[in-house]
């Protein structure tokens, strides 16, 4: 590949095609992508490194290492999935590339470690206990959460995308929550946290040499109950001036507490009656098209900043601090009843209402797919992104257009041949 520089993306995941399109359009570096061989956006890469889900981490590392070693000039590496961040940091360290230390990113894949650092640094969060997933006796489980007040959120200490995050409304539901969360931990650890009541938001930040600037605050629409699934995002979050600054300060304090000193981060919080409380720090670019919303509503290209940071190029944090949002942007996700997708109604009508230059409707399913119950973010079936004069207008527009699309399902018929089961990397965008 003839390029001045190489940007390597490792395990991009879903809902990133706009980012890859913008990177692929740049002429100042070439793009290498290490991802599932069936991911649709591999076509955008100058250099493809097809991966299989079963490929051991060390083989993934060696494949990525070979790509970087073959690049003669400027190079950088970015990771998107929590599980691959330590691998990405290891690559950056080996080649002397910008990035956070491998030990910090490895530690941040453990939510227990992060919770303990937040508490030690005075970053406000819920009371919590660390649980052994292998414990099976009800009495022992009840003893492990003694002192915490129900409802509790039980979740794996090392998972993401809402997998295994379960609510126990009272003591009688603890066993079921424990059993539902346990299969999703690879380390054998769970967290039990007192449920935070209030609106959920996130803060999108850029950190360079220990200085953190909050680019935007995002408001979130999530399910509540047995599972926690994000069904929408909007930007800028509708916060008062004092609260807006408070959550930005908490995000910066949380990143400092865990030693995150270089890169993009996505920090989630709940706005409780007692003030903002941190859920977790994600030391990577936000998912769910949140950074697409930042570009639409604020004109800030966080993905472009991420590329520049990875390549060791200067980033003007002072200019970022002056980011002004002149409009609103929102995303609403599509869901459907469990079963086999028979047809998808309303697509033409919804598409006709969108501004093709700035808005989009994306389907992540097709007729014949098997739709599972919506228990994680990976079970959503598509999305609508809209803009408006402000956040409220963008949200109203997204909800109205999304409501015109219906994924129609029905139970599989006897003898019906097996179909594609969602989620599938074939429909990642």
QUISULNOR-V928917 format. One record per backbone hydrogen bond with DSSP energy under -1.0 kcal/mol. NH is the residue of the N-H (numbers start at 1). CO is the residue of the C=O. Records with the same first field share a line. If there is no record, write none. Layout:
# QUISULNOR-V928917
NH = CO ; CO
This chain:
# QUISULNOR-V928917
6 = 74
7 = 30
8 = 76
9 = 32
10 = 78
11 = 34
17 = 429
20 = 16
21 = 17
22 = 18
23 = 19
24 = 20
25 = 21
26 = 23
30 = 5
32 = 7
33 = 47
34 = 9
35 = 49
37 = 51
39 = 36
42 = 39
43 = 40
44 = 41
45 = 42
46 = 31
47 = 31
49 = 33
51 = 35
55 = 52
60 = 56
61 = 57
62 = 58
63 = 59
64 = 60
65 = 61
66 = 62
67 = 63
68 = 64
69 = 65
70 = 66
76 = 6
78 = 8
80 = 10
84 = 81
88 = 84
89 = 85
90 = 86
91 = 87
92 = 88
93 = 89
94 = 90
95 = 91
97 = 92
105 = 101
106 = 102
107 = 103
108 = 104
110 = 107
111 = 157
114 = 110
115 = 111
116 = 112
117 = 113
118 = 114
119 = 115
120 = 116
121 = 117
123 = 118
129 = 192
131 = 190
133 = 188
135 = 132
141 = 137
142 = 138
143 = 139
144 = 140
146 = 143
148 = 145
152 = 168
153 = 193
154 = 166
155 = 191
157 = 189
163 = 160
165 = 162
166 = 154
168 = 152
173 = 170
174 = 171
177 = 173
178 = 174
179 = 175
180 = 176
181 = 177
182 = 178
184 = 181
185 = 182
190 = 131
191 = 155
192 = 129
193 = 153
194 = 127
195 = 151
201 = 269
202 = 218
203 = 267
204 = 216
205 = 265
206 = 213
207 = 263
208 = 211
210 = 261
211 = 208
213 = 206
215 = 204
216 = 204
218 = 202
219 = 234
220 = 200
221 = 232
223 = 229
231 = 221
232 = 221
233 = 331
234 = 219
235 = 329
237 = 217
239 = 237
244 = 240
245 = 241
246 = 242
247 = 243
248 = 244
249 = 245
250 = 246
251 = 247
252 = 248
253 = 249
254 = 250
255 = 251
256 = 252
257 = 253
258 = 254
260 = 255
263 = 207
265 = 205
266 = 282
267 = 203
268 = 280
269 = 201
270 = 277
271 = 199
272 = 270 ; 275
275 = 272
277 = 270
278 = 124
279 = 268
280 = 268
282 = 266
284 = 282
290 = 287
293 = 289
294 = 290
295 = 291
296 = 292
297 = 293
298 = 294
299 = 295
300 = 294
302 = 300
305 = 301
306 = 302
307 = 303
308 = 304
309 = 305
310 = 306
311 = 307
312 = 309
313 = 308
317 = 315
320 = 316
321 = 317
323 = 320
326 = 297
327 = 297
328 = 388
329 = 235
330 = 386
331 = 233
332 = 384
333 = 231
334 = 382
339 = 371
340 = 410
341 = 369
342 = 408
343 = 408
345 = 406
350 = 346
351 = 347
352 = 348
353 = 350
354 = 351
358 = 355
359 = 355
360 = 385
362 = 383
364 = 381
368 = 341
369 = 366
370 = 420
371 = 339
375 = 373
377 = 161
379 = 376
380 = 377
381 = 334
383 = 362
384 = 332
385 = 360
386 = 330
388 = 328
394 = 390
395 = 391
396 = 392
397 = 393
398 = 394
399 = 395
400 = 396
401 = 397
402 = 398
403 = 399
404 = 401
405 = 402
406 = 345
408 = 343
410 = 340
416 = 413
422 = 370
427 = 424
428 = 425
